[in-house]
């Protein structure tokens, strides 16, 4: 489910085309039930609604999907892919879609688990852009549409990267 939801959010295609796209993305399209198709569509709708709500709070200059980033620390290198990156006049908005089953863990628990990943992305962005003053981080839980957000300033980033280097 997660890979297909990410693909739908990334493509920004017409919703009428989603069933065809979904069938192309699943390993066994003939085994896809109507309920499974509907669940994937609901997750993608929630993901895109979360993204639109986040972007409505900012002036967006450009958008990028599945952007590879690399954070170089003194003792390690962190590599990852940002699901969605929006560029604003002051920095960036990092959006990570989470398609987790929320029956096993709460959103608060999952957010605490996943925010370090997004903080590493913020570090990579600050490392590669000396003009950015802030990176807004958002986890969009596609099961419910709930969004958890944090902001990291350049000063916050320095402290976090020093801490991360000491831990590794």
DSSP file (Angstrom, degrees, kcal/mol; ACC not computed):
  #  RESIDUE AA STRUCTURE BP1 BP2  ACC     N-H-->O    O-->H-N    N-H-->O    O-->H-N    TCO  KAPPA ALPHA  PHI   PSI    X-CA   Y-CA   Z-CA
    1    1 A X     >        0   0    0      0, 0.0     4,-2.6     0, 0.0     5,-0.2   0.000 360.0 360.0 360.0 -45.7    0.0    0.0    0.0
    2    2 A X  H  >  +     0   0    0      1,-0.2     4,-2.6     2,-0.2     5,-0.2   0.890 360.0  48.9 -58.2 -45.6    2.7    2.5    1.0
    3    3 A X  H  > S+     0   0    0      1,-0.2     4,-2.1     2,-0.2    -1,-0.2   0.900 113.6  46.7 -62.9 -41.2    4.6    2.4   -2.2
    4    4 A X  H  > S+     0   0    0      2,-0.2     4,-2.4     1,-0.2    -1,-0.2   0.901 111.5  50.9 -69.5 -40.9    1.5    2.9   -4.3
    5    5 A X  H  X S+     0   0    0     -4,-2.6     4,-2.4     1,-0.2     5,-0.2   0.931 110.8  49.6 -61.2 -45.4    0.3    5.8   -2.1
    6    6 A X  H  X S+     0   0    0     -4,-2.6     4,-2.2    -5,-0.2    -2,-0.2   0.915 110.1  51.2 -58.8 -43.3    3.7    7.5   -2.4
    7    7 A X  H  X S+     0   0    0     -4,-2.1     4,-2.5     2,-0.2    -2,-0.2   0.913 109.9  48.9 -62.3 -43.9    3.5    7.1   -6.2
    8    8 A X  H  X>S+     0   0    0     -4,-2.4     4,-1.3     1,-0.2     5,-0.5   0.914 112.8  47.6 -62.8 -42.4    0.0    8.7   -6.4
    9    9 A X  H  <5S+     0   0    0     -4,-2.4    -1,-0.2     1,-0.2    -2,-0.2   0.859 114.5  48.0 -66.2 -34.3    1.1   11.6   -4.2
   10   10 A X  H  <5S+     0   0    0     -4,-2.2    -2,-0.2    -5,-0.2    -1,-0.2   0.877 107.7  53.3 -73.2 -39.9    4.2   12.0   -6.3
   11   11 A X  H  <5S-     0   0    0     -4,-2.5    -1,-0.2    -5,-0.2    -2,-0.2   0.787  82.3-153.4 -72.3 -28.6    2.6   11.9   -9.7
   12   12 A X  T  <5 +     0   0    0     -4,-1.3     2,-0.1    -5,-0.2    -3,-0.1   0.918  38.7 159.4  53.5  45.3    0.0   14.6   -9.1
   13   13 A X      < -     0   0    0     -5,-0.5     2,-0.1     1,-0.1    -1,-0.1  -0.416  50.3 -76.1 -93.4 171.3   -2.2   13.0  -11.7
   14   14 A X    >   -     0   0    0      1,-0.1     3,-1.9    -2,-0.1     4,-0.5  -0.450  38.5-128.8 -66.0 137.0   -6.0   13.3  -12.2
   15   15 A X  G >  S+     0   0    0      1,-0.3     3,-1.3     2,-0.2     4,-0.5   0.808 107.4  65.7 -60.5 -29.7   -7.9   11.3   -9.6
   16   16 A X  G 3  S+     0   0    0      1,-0.3    -1,-0.3     2,-0.1     4,-0.3   0.769 100.9  51.6 -62.8 -23.8   -9.9    9.6  -12.4
   17   17 A X  G <> S+     0   0    0     -3,-1.9     4,-2.2     1,-0.2     3,-0.4   0.566  84.6  92.0 -87.3 -10.2   -6.6    8.0  -13.5
   18   18 A X  H <> S+     0   0    0     -3,-1.3     4,-3.3    -4,-0.5     5,-0.3   0.886  79.0  55.0 -57.6 -45.8   -5.7    6.6  -10.1
   19   19 A X  H  > S+     0   0    0     -4,-0.5     4,-2.2    -3,-0.2    -1,-0.2   0.907 111.4  46.2 -56.9 -39.2   -7.3    3.1  -10.5
   20   20 A X  H  > S+     0   0    0     -3,-0.4     4,-1.7    -4,-0.3    -1,-0.2   0.925 114.2  47.4 -66.7 -44.2   -5.3    2.5  -13.6
   21   21 A X  H  X S+     0   0    0     -4,-2.2     4,-1.4     1,-0.2    -2,-0.2   0.922 111.3  51.7 -62.4 -44.3   -2.1    3.8  -12.0
   22   22 A X  H >X S+     0   0    0     -4,-3.3     4,-1.4     1,-0.2     3,-0.6   0.929 108.4  50.6 -59.5 -46.2   -2.7    1.7   -8.9
   23   23 A X  H 3< S+     0   0    0     -4,-2.2     6,-0.2    -5,-0.3    -1,-0.2   0.839 109.5  51.6 -63.2 -32.1   -3.2   -1.5  -11.0
   24   24 A X  H 3< S+     0   0    0     -4,-1.7    -1,-0.2     1,-0.2    -2,-0.2   0.767 111.9  47.9 -72.3 -25.3    0.1   -0.8  -12.9
   25   25 A X  H << S+     0   0    0     -4,-1.4     2,-0.2    -3,-0.6    -2,-0.2   0.666  93.6  83.3 -93.1 -18.3    1.9   -0.4   -9.6
   26   26 A X  S  < S-     0   0    0     -4,-1.4     3,-0.5    -5,-0.1     6,-0.1  -0.627  77.8-129.4 -89.6 147.8    0.8   -3.5   -7.7
   27   27 A X  S    S+     0   0    0      1,-0.3     2,-0.4    -2,-0.2    -1,-0.1   0.847 103.0  29.3 -64.1 -34.4    2.5   -6.9   -8.3
   28   28 A X    >   +     0   0    0      1,-0.1     3,-1.4     2,-0.0     4,-0.4  -0.722  66.6 175.4-127.5  82.8   -0.8   -8.7   -8.9
   29   29 A X  G >  S+     0   0    0     -3,-0.5     3,-1.1    -2,-0.4    -1,-0.1   0.813  79.6  58.4 -59.5 -32.0   -3.4   -6.3  -10.4
   30   30 A X  G 3  S+     0   0    0      1,-0.2    -1,-0.3    -7,-0.1    -2,-0.0   0.744 103.1  54.2 -70.1 -21.5   -6.0   -9.0  -10.8
   31   31 A X  G <  S+     0   0    0     -3,-1.4     2,-0.5     2,-0.1    -1,-0.2   0.497  80.5 113.5 -88.9  -4.3   -5.9   -9.8   -7.1
   32   32 A X    <   -     0   0    0     -3,-1.1     2,-0.1    -4,-0.4    -9,-0.0  -0.560  58.5-149.0 -72.6 118.3   -6.6   -6.2   -6.2
   33   33 A X     >  -     0   0    0     -2,-0.5     4,-2.4     1,-0.1     5,-0.2  -0.406  23.7-113.3 -83.9 163.6  -10.0   -6.0   -4.5
   34   34 A X  H  > S+     0   0    0      1,-0.2     4,-2.5     2,-0.2     5,-0.2   0.878 119.4  52.8 -61.7 -37.9  -12.4   -3.1   -4.7
   35   35 A X  H  > S+     0   0    0      2,-0.2     4,-2.3     1,-0.2    -1,-0.2   0.911 109.7  47.4 -64.8 -42.5  -11.9   -2.5   -0.9
   36   36 A X  H  > S+     0   0    0      2,-0.2     4,-2.3     1,-0.2    -2,-0.2   0.909 112.3  50.1 -65.4 -41.6   -8.1   -2.5   -1.3
   37   37 A X  H  X S+     0   0    0     -4,-2.4     4,-2.2     1,-0.2    -2,-0.2   0.928 111.5  48.4 -60.4 -46.0   -8.3   -0.1   -4.2
   38   38 A X  H  X S+     0   0    0     -4,-2.5     4,-2.5     1,-0.2    -2,-0.2   0.884 110.0  52.4 -63.2 -39.0  -10.6    2.2   -2.2
   39   39 A X  H  X S+     0   0    0     -4,-2.3     4,-2.3     2,-0.2    -1,-0.2   0.909 109.4  48.8 -65.0 -41.8   -8.2    2.1    0.8
   40   40 A X  H  X S+     0   0    0     -4,-2.3     4,-2.4     1,-0.2    -2,-0.2   0.926 111.9  49.2 -62.5 -44.6   -5.2    3.1   -1.4
   41   41 A X  H  X S+     0   0    0     -4,-2.2     4,-2.6     1,-0.2    -2,-0.2   0.907 110.1  51.2 -62.4 -42.4   -7.3    6.0   -2.8
   42   42 A X  H  X S+     0   0    0     -4,-2.5     4,-2.3     2,-0.2    -1,-0.2   0.912 110.5  49.0 -61.5 -43.0   -8.3    7.1    0.7
   43   43 A X  H  X S+     0   0    0     -4,-2.3     4,-2.5     2,-0.2    -2,-0.2   0.927 112.6  47.5 -61.9 -45.6   -4.7    7.1    1.8
   44   44 A X  H  X S+     0   0    0     -4,-2.4     4,-2.6     2,-0.2     5,-0.2   0.904 110.8  51.6 -64.9 -41.0   -3.5    9.1   -1.2
   45   45 A X  H  X S+     0   0    0     -4,-2.6     4,-2.4     1,-0.2    -1,-0.2   0.926 111.7  47.2 -59.5 -44.6   -6.4   11.6   -0.8
   46   46 A X  H  X S+     0   0    0     -4,-2.3     4,-2.3    96,-0.3    -2,-0.2   0.901 111.8  50.9 -65.0 -40.6   -5.4   12.1    2.9
   47   47 A X  H  X S+     0   0    0     -4,-2.5     4,-2.2     1,-0.2    -2,-0.2   0.930 113.5  43.4 -61.9 -46.6   -1.7   12.5    1.9
   48   48 A X  H  X S+     0   0    0     -4,-2.6     4,-2.7     2,-0.2    -2,-0.2   0.856 111.8  53.7 -70.2 -34.8   -2.4   15.1   -0.7
   49   49 A X  H  X S+     0   0    0     -4,-2.4     4,-2.2    -5,-0.2    -1,-0.2   0.913 109.7  49.1 -64.0 -41.7   -4.9   17.0    1.5
   50   50 A X  H  X S+     0   0    0     -4,-2.3     4,-2.1     2,-0.2    -2,-0.2   0.922 111.5  48.9 -62.0 -44.4   -2.2   17.1    4.2
   51   51 A X  H  X S+     0   0    0     -4,-2.2     4,-2.8     1,-0.2     5,-0.2   0.929 110.9  49.8 -61.0 -46.3    0.4   18.4    1.7
   52   52 A X  H  X S+     0   0    0     -4,-2.7     4,-1.8     1,-0.2    -1,-0.2   0.894 110.3  50.7 -61.5 -39.8   -2.0   21.1    0.4
   53   53 A X  H  < S+     0   0    0     -4,-2.2     4,-0.5     2,-0.2    -1,-0.2   0.905 112.6  46.4 -65.0 -40.8   -2.8   22.3    3.9
   54   54 A X  H >< S+     0   0    0     -4,-2.1     3,-1.4     1,-0.2    -2,-0.2   0.946 113.5  47.6 -65.6 -48.5    0.9   22.6    4.8
   55   55 A X  H >< S+     0   0    0     -4,-2.8     3,-1.8     1,-0.3    -1,-0.2   0.781  99.1  68.9 -66.6 -25.9    1.7   24.4    1.5
   56   56 A X  T 3< S+     0   0    0     -4,-1.8    -1,-0.3     1,-0.3    -2,-0.2   0.731  94.8  58.0 -64.1 -20.4   -1.2   26.8    2.0
   57   57 A X  T <  S+     0   0    0     -3,-1.4     2,-0.3    -4,-0.5    -1,-0.3   0.450 108.8  50.4 -86.7  -1.1    0.7   28.3    4.9
   58   58 A X  S <  S-     0   0    0     -3,-1.8     2,-0.7    -4,-0.1    30,-0.0  -0.873  83.0-111.8-134.4 161.1    3.7   29.2    2.8
   59   59 A X        -     0   0    0     -2,-0.3     2,-0.5     2,-0.0    30,-0.5  -0.892  40.9-150.9 -89.9 118.1    4.8   30.9   -0.4
   60   60 A X        +     0   0    0     -2,-0.7    28,-0.2     1,-0.2     3,-0.1  -0.816  24.8 175.5-101.0 125.0    6.0   28.0   -2.5
   61   61 A X        -     0   0    0     26,-3.7     2,-0.3    -2,-0.5    27,-0.2   0.795  69.7 -10.6 -94.1 -35.1    8.7   28.7   -5.1
   62   62 A X  E     -A   87   0A   0     25,-1.0    25,-2.8     2,-0.0    -1,-0.4  -0.984  58.5-141.2-159.5 163.9    9.2   25.1   -6.4
   63   63 A X  E     -A   86   0A   0     -2,-0.3     2,-0.3    23,-0.2    23,-0.2  -0.969  13.3-176.2-133.2 145.5    8.3   21.5   -5.5
   64   64 A X  E     -A   85   0A   0     21,-2.5    21,-3.3    -2,-0.3     2,-0.4  -0.999   9.1-154.6-142.2 141.6   10.3   18.3   -5.7
   65   65 A X  E    S+A   84   0A   0     -2,-0.3    19,-0.2    19,-0.2    18,-0.2  -0.915  73.4   5.7-118.9 146.5    9.3   14.7   -5.1
   66   66 A X  E    S+     0   0A   0     17,-1.9     2,-0.5    16,-0.4    17,-0.2   0.930  80.3 179.5  51.0  55.3   11.6   11.7   -4.0
   67   67 A X  E     -A   82   0A   0     15,-1.9    15,-3.2    -3,-0.2     2,-0.3  -0.777  22.4-136.2 -92.3 122.3   14.6   14.0   -3.6
   68   68 A X  E     -A   81   0A   0     -2,-0.5     2,-0.3    13,-0.2    13,-0.2  -0.587  27.3-178.7 -77.2 136.4   17.8   12.2   -2.5
   69   69 A X  E     -A   80   0A   0     11,-2.8    11,-2.2    -2,-0.3     2,-0.4  -0.938  14.7-155.7-134.0 158.0   19.8   14.0    0.2
   70   70 A X  E     -A   79   0A   0     -2,-0.3     2,-0.5     9,-0.2     9,-0.2  -0.996   1.0-161.0-138.0 129.9   23.0   13.3    2.0
   71   71 A X  E     -A   78   0A   0      7,-3.3     7,-2.9    -2,-0.4     2,-0.7  -0.953  10.4-154.5-110.9 121.2   24.1   14.6    5.5
   72   72 A X  E     +A   77   0A   0     -2,-0.5     2,-0.2     5,-0.2     5,-0.2  -0.872  16.7 177.9-100.4 116.7   27.8   14.5    6.2
   73   73 A X        -     0   0    0      3,-2.9     3,-0.1    -2,-0.7    89,-0.1  -0.643  43.8-104.7-105.6 168.6   28.7   14.3    9.9
   74   74 A X  S    S+     0   0    0     -2,-0.2     3,-0.1     1,-0.2    -1,-0.1   0.867 119.6  25.0 -60.2 -36.1   32.2   14.0   11.3
   75   75 A X  S    S+     0   0    0      1,-0.1     2,-0.3    -3,-0.0    -1,-0.2   0.447 128.9  13.2-111.8  -2.3   31.7   10.3   12.1
   76   76 A X        -     0   0    0     -3,-0.1    -3,-2.9     2,-0.0     2,-0.4  -0.974  58.9-125.8-162.7 171.1   29.1    9.2    9.6
   77   77 A X  E     -A   72   0A   0     -2,-0.3     2,-0.5    -5,-0.2    -5,-0.2  -0.999  18.2-157.7-130.2 132.2   27.1    9.9    6.5
   78   78 A X  E     -A   71   0A   0     -7,-2.9    -7,-3.3    -2,-0.4     2,-0.4  -0.949  10.6-174.4-114.0 127.5   23.3    9.8    6.4
   79   79 A X  E     +A   70   0A   0     -2,-0.5     2,-0.3    -9,-0.2    -9,-0.2  -0.957  16.4 144.2-121.8 138.9   21.6    9.3    3.1
   80   80 A X  E     -A   69   0A   0    -11,-2.2   -11,-2.8    -2,-0.4     2,-0.5  -0.952  42.0-111.2-159.0 178.1   17.8    9.4    2.5
   81   81 A X  E     -A   68   0A   0     -2,-0.3     2,-0.5   -13,-0.2   -13,-0.2  -0.985  21.9-141.7-125.4 124.5   15.0   10.3    0.2
   82   82 A X  E     -A   67   0A   0    -15,-3.2   -15,-1.9    -2,-0.5   -16,-0.4  -0.709   8.3-148.1 -82.1 127.1   12.6   13.2    0.9
   83   83 A X  E    S+     0   0A   0     -2,-0.5   -17,-1.9    12,-0.3     2,-0.4   0.951  81.8   0.2 -60.6 -49.8    9.0   12.2   -0.1
   84   84 A X  E     -AB  65  95A   0     11,-1.8    11,-3.0   -19,-0.2     2,-0.5  -0.983  65.4-171.4-145.4 130.6    8.1   15.8   -1.0
   85   85 A X  E     -AB  64  94A   0    -21,-3.3   -21,-2.5    -2,-0.4     2,-0.4  -0.987   2.8-169.7-124.2 125.1   10.2   19.0   -0.7
   86   86 A X  E     -AB  63  93A   0      7,-2.5     7,-2.5    -2,-0.5     2,-0.5  -0.930  15.5-141.0-110.8 139.1    8.7   22.5   -1.2
   87   87 A X  E     +AB  62  92A   0    -25,-2.8   -26,-3.7    -2,-0.4   -25,-1.0  -0.867  22.5 179.9-102.1 130.0   11.0   25.5   -1.5
   88   88 A X  E >   - B   0  91A   0      3,-2.7     3,-0.6    -2,-0.5   -28,-0.1  -0.738  44.9 -97.8-119.8 170.3   10.0   28.7    0.2
   89   89 A X  T 3  S+     0   0    0    -30,-0.5   -29,-0.1    -2,-0.2     3,-0.1   0.785 123.9  38.7 -60.6 -26.7   11.7   32.1    0.4
   90   90 A X  T 3  S-     0   0    0     42,-0.1    43,-3.1    43,-0.1    44,-1.3   0.555 129.1 -68.9-101.4  -8.9   13.1   31.3    3.9
   91   91 A X  E <  S-Bc  88 134A   0     -3,-0.6    -3,-2.7    41,-0.2     2,-0.3  -0.858  70.5 -34.2 163.1-125.9   14.0   27.7    3.4
   92   92 A X  E     -Bc  87 135A   0     42,-1.7    44,-2.9    -2,-0.3     2,-0.5  -0.902  23.7-145.1-138.7 158.0   12.2   24.4    2.9
   93   93 A X  E     -Bc  86 136A   0     -7,-2.5    -7,-2.5    -2,-0.3     2,-0.5  -0.987  21.1-161.4-123.3 118.2    9.2   22.3    3.8
   94   94 A X  E     -Bc  85 137A   0     42,-3.2    44,-2.3    -2,-0.5     2,-0.5  -0.888   6.7-170.0-102.5 123.7    9.9   18.6    4.1
   95   95 A X  E     -Bc  84 138A   0    -11,-3.0   -11,-1.8    -2,-0.5     2,-0.5  -0.961   4.7-172.4-117.6 129.5    6.9   16.3    3.9
   96   96 A X  E     - c   0 139A   0     42,-2.6    44,-2.5    -2,-0.5     2,-0.4  -0.978  16.3-143.0-122.5 119.3    7.1   12.6    4.7
   97   97 A X  E     - c   0 140A   0     -2,-0.5     2,-0.5    42,-0.2    44,-0.2  -0.670  13.2-163.1 -82.1 131.1    4.1   10.5    4.0
   98   98 A X  E     + c   0 141A   0     42,-3.2    44,-2.3    -2,-0.4    45,-0.5  -0.965  15.3 178.2-118.5 117.6    3.5    7.7    6.6
   99   99 A X        +     0   0    0     -2,-0.5   -97,-0.1    42,-0.2    -1,-0.1   0.118  32.6 146.5-102.4  19.2    1.2    4.9    5.6
  100  100 A X        -     0   0    0      1,-0.1     2,-0.7     2,-0.1    43,-0.2  -0.129  59.4-106.8 -58.5 149.9    1.6    3.0    8.9
  101  101 A X    >>  -     0   0    0      1,-0.1     3,-1.0    42,-0.0     4,-0.6  -0.720  28.7-158.5 -76.2 116.3   -1.2    1.0   10.4
  102  102 A X  T 34 S+     0   0    0     -2,-0.7    -1,-0.1     1,-0.2     5,-0.1   0.388  78.0  80.4 -84.7   4.4   -2.2    3.2   13.4
  103  103 A X  T 34 S+     0   0    0      1,-0.1    -1,-0.2     3,-0.1     3,-0.1   0.739  96.9  44.0 -77.7 -22.2   -3.9    0.3   15.3
  104  104 A X  T <4 S+     0   0    0     -3,-1.0     2,-0.3     1,-0.2    -2,-0.2   0.792 124.4  17.8 -93.8 -31.7   -0.5   -0.9   16.5
  105  105 A X  S  < S-     0   0    0     -4,-0.6    -1,-0.2     4,-0.0     2,-0.1  -0.978  78.8-112.3-140.3 151.5    1.1    2.4   17.5
  106  106 A X     >  -     0   0    0     -2,-0.3     4,-2.4     1,-0.1     5,-0.2  -0.387  29.1-114.8 -78.5 161.1   -0.2    5.9   18.3
  107  107 A X  H  > S+     0   0    0      1,-0.2     4,-2.9     2,-0.2     5,-0.2   0.885 117.9  55.9 -62.0 -38.3    0.6    8.9   16.0
  108  108 A X  H  > S+     0   0    0      2,-0.2     4,-2.1     1,-0.2    -1,-0.2   0.914 109.1  46.2 -61.2 -43.1    2.5   10.4   18.9
  109  109 A X  H  > S+     0   0    0      2,-0.2     4,-1.8     1,-0.2    -2,-0.2   0.927 114.6  46.7 -65.3 -44.9    4.8    7.3   19.2
  110  110 A X  H  X S+     0   0    0     -4,-2.4     4,-2.5     2,-0.2    -2,-0.2   0.895 110.0  53.7 -65.1 -39.5    5.3    7.2   15.4
  111  111 A X  H  X S+     0   0    0     -4,-2.9     4,-2.6     1,-0.2    -1,-0.2   0.932 108.9  48.4 -61.2 -45.7    6.0   10.9   15.2
  112  112 A X  H  X S+     0   0    0     -4,-2.1     4,-0.5     1,-0.2    -1,-0.2   0.857 113.4  49.2 -62.4 -34.1    8.7   10.6   17.9
  113  113 A X  H  < S+     0   0    0     -4,-1.8     4,-0.3    -5,-0.2    -2,-0.2   0.888 118.9  36.4 -70.5 -39.9   10.2    7.6   16.0
  114  114 A X  H >X S+     0   0    0     -4,-2.5     4,-1.4     1,-0.2     3,-0.8   0.704  94.9  79.6 -92.8 -21.1   10.2    9.3   12.6
  115  115 A X  H 3X S+     0   0    0     -4,-2.6     4,-2.6     1,-0.2     5,-0.2   0.860  86.9  60.8 -60.5 -34.8   11.1   13.0   13.4
  116  116 A X  H 3X S+     0   0    0     -4,-0.5     4,-2.0     1,-0.2    -1,-0.2   0.883 102.2  54.3 -57.6 -34.8   14.9   12.1   13.7
  117  117 A X  H <> S+     0   0    0     -3,-0.8     4,-1.7    -4,-0.3    -1,-0.2   0.936 110.9  44.4 -60.4 -46.6   14.8   11.0   10.1
  118  118 A X  H  X S+     0   0    0     -4,-1.4     4,-2.4     1,-0.2    -2,-0.2   0.841 108.9  56.5 -69.3 -33.1   13.3   14.4    9.1
  119  119 A X  H  X S+     0   0    0     -4,-2.6     4,-2.4     2,-0.2    -1,-0.2   0.880 105.4  52.3 -64.7 -37.1   15.8   16.3   11.3
  120  120 A X  H  X S+     0   0    0     -4,-2.0     4,-2.2     2,-0.2    -2,-0.2   0.903 108.3  51.0 -63.7 -40.1   18.6   14.5    9.4
  121  121 A X  H  X S+     0   0    0     -4,-1.7     4,-2.3     2,-0.2    -2,-0.2   0.921 108.8  51.1 -61.5 -42.7   17.0   15.7    6.1
  122  122 A X  H  X S+     0   0    0     -4,-2.4     4,-2.8     1,-0.2     5,-0.2   0.919 108.2  52.7 -59.7 -43.1   16.9   19.2    7.5
  123  123 A X  H  X S+     0   0    0     -4,-2.4     4,-2.4     1,-0.2    -1,-0.2   0.908 108.9  49.4 -58.8 -42.5   20.6   18.9    8.4
  124  124 A X  H  X S+     0   0    0     -4,-2.2     4,-1.4     2,-0.2    -1,-0.2   0.902 111.5  49.0 -63.8 -41.0   21.4   17.9    4.8
  125  125 A X  H  X S+     0   0    0     -4,-2.3     4,-0.8     2,-0.2     3,-0.3   0.930 112.8  46.4 -65.9 -45.1   19.4   20.8    3.4
  126  126 A X  H >< S+     0   0    0     -4,-2.8     3,-0.7     1,-0.2    -1,-0.2   0.893 109.7  55.7 -62.2 -38.9   21.1   23.3    5.7
  127  127 A X  H 3< S+     0   0    0     -4,-2.4    -1,-0.2    -5,-0.2    -2,-0.2   0.819 114.7  38.9 -62.9 -31.0   24.5   21.8    4.9
  128  128 A X  H 3< S+     0   0    0     -4,-1.4     2,-0.3    -3,-0.3    -1,-0.2   0.450 117.1  49.4-101.4  -1.7   23.9   22.4    1.2
  129  129 A X    X<  -     0   0    0     -4,-0.8     3,-0.9    -3,-0.7    -1,-0.2  -0.833  54.5-175.8-142.3 100.3   22.2   25.8    1.4
  130  130 A X  T 3  S+     0   0    0     -2,-0.3    -1,-0.1     1,-0.2    -4,-0.1   0.614  84.4  59.3 -70.6 -12.1   23.8   28.5    3.4
  131  131 A X  T 3  S+     0   0    0    -40,-0.0    -1,-0.2     2,-0.0     2,-0.1   0.659  78.0 104.3 -92.4 -16.4   20.9   30.9    2.8
  132  132 A X    <   +     0   0    0     -3,-0.9   -41,-0.2    -7,-0.2     3,-0.1  -0.438  41.6 179.7 -68.4 135.0   18.1   28.8    4.3
  133  133 A X        +     0   0    0    -43,-3.1    21,-1.3     1,-0.3     2,-0.3   0.615  64.9  19.8-107.5 -18.9   17.0   30.0    7.7
  134  134 A X  E     -cD  91 153A   0    -44,-1.3   -42,-1.7    19,-0.2     2,-0.5  -0.997  51.9-159.4-154.1 144.5   14.4   27.4    8.5
  135  135 A X  E     -cD  92 152A   0     17,-2.6    17,-2.5    -2,-0.3     2,-0.5  -0.986  16.5-152.6-124.4 119.8   13.2   23.9    7.6
  136  136 A X  E     -cD  93 151A   0    -44,-2.9   -42,-3.2    -2,-0.5     2,-0.4  -0.800  12.9-156.5 -91.8 130.0    9.6   23.0    8.4
  137  137 A X  E     -cD  94 150A   0     13,-3.9    13,-2.2    -2,-0.5     2,-0.4  -0.878  12.2-178.5-110.9 137.2    9.2   19.3    8.9
  138  138 A X  E     -cD  95 149A   0    -44,-2.3   -42,-2.6    -2,-0.4     2,-0.5  -0.988  17.6-160.7-141.5 130.4    5.8   17.5    8.5
  139  139 A X  E     -cD  96 148A   0      9,-2.8     9,-2.3    -2,-0.4     2,-0.6  -0.944  14.0-160.9-102.0 123.7    4.7   13.9    8.9
  140  140 A X  E     -cD  97 147A   0    -44,-2.5   -42,-3.2    -2,-0.5     2,-0.9  -0.928   5.3-153.6-109.3 112.5    1.5   13.2    7.1
  141  141 A X  E >>  -c   98   0A   0      5,-2.9     4,-3.1    -2,-0.6     3,-0.8  -0.760   5.0-165.2 -87.9 108.3   -0.3   10.1    8.4
  142  142 A X  T 34 S+     0   0    0    -44,-2.3   -96,-0.3    -2,-0.9   -43,-0.2   0.627  80.0  69.3 -75.3 -12.3   -2.3    8.9    5.4
  143  143 A X  T 34 S+     0   0    0    -45,-0.5    -1,-0.2   -43,-0.2   -44,-0.1   0.872 125.4   6.4 -69.6 -36.0   -4.4    6.5    7.6
  144  144 A X  T <4 S-     0   0    0     -3,-0.8    -2,-0.2     2,-0.2    -1,-0.1   0.554  95.5-118.6-121.1 -16.2   -6.1    9.5    9.3
  145  145 A X     <  +     0   0    0     -4,-3.1    -3,-0.2     1,-0.3     2,-0.1   0.435  61.7 150.4  85.2  -0.1   -4.9   12.6    7.4
  146  146 A X        -     0   0    0     -5,-0.5    -5,-2.9    -6,-0.1     2,-0.4  -0.392  32.4-153.0 -68.9 143.5   -3.4   13.9   10.6
  147  147 A X  E     -D  140   0A   0     -7,-0.2     2,-0.5    -3,-0.1    -7,-0.2  -0.970   8.5-165.3-121.2 131.6   -0.3   16.1   10.3
  148  148 A X  E     -D  139   0A   0     -9,-2.3    -9,-2.8    -2,-0.4     2,-0.3  -0.972  18.1-171.9-114.4 130.9    2.5   16.5   12.8
  149  149 A X  E     +D  138   0A   0     -2,-0.5     2,-0.3   -11,-0.2   -11,-0.2  -0.914  16.4 170.7-128.5 150.1    4.9   19.4   12.3
  150  150 A X  E     -D  137   0A   0    -13,-2.2   -13,-3.9    -2,-0.3     2,-0.4  -0.968  20.4-140.7-144.9 156.8    8.1   20.8   13.7
  151  151 A X  E     -D  136   0A   0     -2,-0.3     2,-0.5   -15,-0.2   -15,-0.2  -0.948   7.9-161.2-120.5 144.9   10.4   23.6   12.6
  152  152 A X  E     -D  135   0A   0    -17,-2.5   -17,-2.6    -2,-0.4     2,-0.1  -0.990   7.7-159.4-125.4 122.1   14.2   23.6   12.7
  153  153 A X  E  >  -D  134   0A   0     -2,-0.5     4,-2.5   -19,-0.2   -19,-0.2  -0.455  36.8-102.8 -89.5 170.1   16.1   26.8   12.5
  154  154 A X  H  > S+     0   0    0    -21,-1.3     4,-1.9     1,-0.2   -20,-0.1   0.898 124.9  50.6 -60.4 -39.9   19.8   27.1   11.5
  155  155 A X  H  > S+     0   0    0    -22,-0.2     4,-1.7     2,-0.2    -1,-0.2   0.924 110.0  49.6 -63.9 -44.1   20.7   27.5   15.2
  156  156 A X  H  > S+     0   0    0      1,-0.2     4,-2.6     2,-0.2    -2,-0.2   0.919 108.5  55.1 -56.8 -43.2   18.7   24.4   16.2
  157  157 A X  H  X S+     0   0    0     -4,-2.5     4,-2.9     1,-0.2     5,-0.3   0.894 102.6  54.3 -61.0 -43.0   20.4   22.5   13.4
  158  158 A X  H  X S+     0   0    0     -4,-1.9     4,-2.0     1,-0.2    -1,-0.2   0.933 111.8  44.9 -57.7 -46.5   23.9   23.3   14.7
  159  159 A X  H  X S+     0   0    0     -4,-1.7     4,-2.2     1,-0.2    -2,-0.2   0.917 114.4  48.8 -64.0 -43.4   23.0   21.9   18.1
  160  160 A X  H  X S+     0   0    0     -4,-2.6     4,-2.7     1,-0.2    -2,-0.2   0.895 111.1  49.1 -65.6 -40.0   21.3   18.8   16.7
  161  161 A X  H  X S+     0   0    0     -4,-2.9     4,-2.5     2,-0.2    -1,-0.2   0.881 110.5  50.8 -69.8 -36.9   24.2   18.0   14.3
  162  162 A X  H  X S+     0   0    0     -4,-2.0     4,-1.9    -5,-0.3    -2,-0.2   0.922 112.5  47.4 -63.0 -43.3   26.7   18.3   17.2
  163  163 A X  H  X S+     0   0    0     -4,-2.2     4,-1.6     2,-0.2    -2,-0.2   0.932 111.7  49.9 -61.6 -46.3   24.6   16.0   19.3
  164  164 A X  H  X S+     0   0    0     -4,-2.7     4,-1.4     1,-0.2    -2,-0.2   0.905 109.3  51.3 -62.1 -42.4   24.2   13.5   16.4
  165  165 A X  H  < S+     0   0    0     -4,-2.5    -1,-0.2     1,-0.2    -2,-0.2   0.889 109.4  50.9 -62.5 -38.7   28.0   13.5   15.8
  166  166 A X  H  < S+     0   0    0     -4,-1.9    -1,-0.2     1,-0.2    -2,-0.2   0.824 109.3  51.6 -66.9 -30.9   28.6   12.8   19.4
  167  167 A X  H  <        0   0    0     -4,-1.6    -1,-0.2     1,-0.2    -2,-0.2   0.767 360.0 360.0 -78.2 -26.1   26.2    9.9   19.4
  168  168 A X     <        0   0    0     -4,-1.4    -1,-0.2    -3,-0.2    -2,-0.2   0.460 360.0 360.0 -90.7 360.0   27.7    8.1   16.4
